[in-house]
Amino acid sequence: MKKLFLMCVAILIVASQLYAQGEGDLKAKFSEMNKKFSQMMVDGDYAGMLSFYTDDVISMPSYQPMINGIDALKKAQERDHEMGMKINAFTVETTDVIDAGDYILEIGLYTITMEMPGMGVIDDNGKYMNVWQKQDDGSMKIKADIWNTDMNPWMKKGGDHDGSGKHEGMEMHKDKK
């Protein structure tokens, strides 16, 4: 009985190390893909960005209706570009990975600096979740994504959520270009 118990403990230790190694490998892979995607955002490479998504993507951005399908996502990107939106900096950090077979959930944090006509430079940060679908060729594409800001746009700069004074509000710099 003691040998069986020790063997079970050994199996659990090995399995947990393999899982941690697999998760670390996935985080590294997402880190590399996110660097490419982030650079494409800054460069305005919309075709490159769209190549990261499945044709039937579901996107759920902050303060906008849900976007269904790659064509609708392309139109949304074109609309943002035509409005004069420019991404100056974008970084993401994968904090958690959940491997669910054909799908992998990537959860993380983002920071972004963008310019909007009439609003100047805006600094924002928040969280996101991507559902990656494994493709037949071994690559992965985003099947669904959702992100939202940690900043409350209805609170004036320096406002707070709960009266604690700890929330900084969305940072805007009208004097910068």
N, C-alpha and C positions, 0 to 999 in steps of 0.2 A: 504494500500500500504506500509506503514511504517513497519507493522508487517511482511509482506511478505519479505521485504528487510532484516530485522533483522533475520528472519528465514533462509534466504539464506546465510547470513554472518555466522551464527552459524553452518550451515551445512558445509560450506567451512572450517571453523576452525577445526571442528571435523575431517573432511576428511583429512585435511593436517596433523593433529596429528597422525591419524591412519597410513597414508602413511609413516611418519617419523619413527613411531614405527616399522612398517614392514621393512623398509630399515635398521634400526638399528639391528633388529633381523637377517636379512640376512647378514649384515656385520659381526655380531658376529659368525654366522654359518660358513661363509667363513674364518674368522680368525682361527677358530678351525680346519677346514679342511686343510687350508694352513699350519698350524703348523705341522700337520701330514705329509703332502706332503713334506714339507721342510726337516723334519727329515729323511724321506725316501731317499731324494736326497743325503743328507750327508752320510747316511748309505749305499748307493749304492743298495737300495732295489728296483730294477727295476720292479719286478712283482707287488709290492705294488703300485708303481707309476702308472703303466699301469691300475690298477684297478680303477683309477679316471677317465678314458676316456671311451667314447662310442666306439663300434666296428668300426664305420664309421667316427672316428675323423678326423678332418682336422687341421693340425698343420702348422704354418707359422713362423718358427724361423728366427732370424737375419742371414743374409749372407748365407742362404741355400735355396734350392728349397722347395716348399710346400710338406708336407708329408700327404698322404691320406691313412687312415685306420690304425687300431691297429697293424696289422702285420708289416707295414712299419715303424710305430713309434717304435716298439720293435727292428727292425733291426737298426734303427738310434741310439737308446740307446746302443745297443750292439757294434756298430761301435765306438761310443764315448768311451765306456769302454775299448775296444781293443786298441784304440789309446793311452790309459793311462790317459785320462781325469779324474780328481778327484775333486768332489765338497767338499770344506772344510766348507763353511757356505753359507746359502741361507735364505733370509727372504723376505717376501712380505707384503705389506700393501694395503688392499682394500680401495680405496678412493671413489669409486662411485659404486652404484648398480642400475641397471635398470631392473625391473620386467616386462617381456613381456609375461606373461601367462605361456606357457610350457617352455619358455626359460628365463634365467636370465643372463644379461650381468654383469660381474664383471670387473671393471677397477681398476688398481692400479699401484704401484711402487715396484720395486724389487732391492735388493742388493745381490751380489754373490761374493764369493771368491773361486777361483778354481785353480787347478794346471794343467798345460799342459806340456808334455815333450818338452824340449828345450826352453820353454818360462818362466818357473818358476811359481811363484804365480801371479795370475791376479785378481785384484779387479775391479768389474764392477757394474754399476747400470743403470736402465732404467725403462721402463713402459711396461705394458702388458694389454691384454684384453682376458678374458675367456668367452665363451658362454656356459653356463651350461644348460643341458637339464634335465627337471624333468622326473624321471623314474616312472614306474607303481607302484613300491613299496614305493614311496615317497622320495627316495634318489635322488641325483643329480649327473650327470656325465658331464665331459667336452666334448662338441660336437665339439668345435673349439677353438683354441687358437692362439694368435699372441703376440710376444714380440720383443722388439728391444732396443738396448743399447742407452744410452744418450751420450756415449763416441764415439768419432770419431777415429776409428783405423788408419786412414790415416794421422792424425795429430800427430806429435811427442809429447812426454810427455811435458806438459806445453803449447802446442799449443792452438790456439783459432779458433773459427769458423768465427767470424766477425771482428777480429782485436781488440776486446775489451780487450783481455787478460784474460777474465773471465772463459773460458773453460779450464778444467784441463787435458783433454786427458785421455786415458786408462792408469790406474796405473798398472805397472808391477814390480815385485820384483824378479829378477833373483837370488838374494842371499839367499832367503828363501826357505825352503823345508817343 
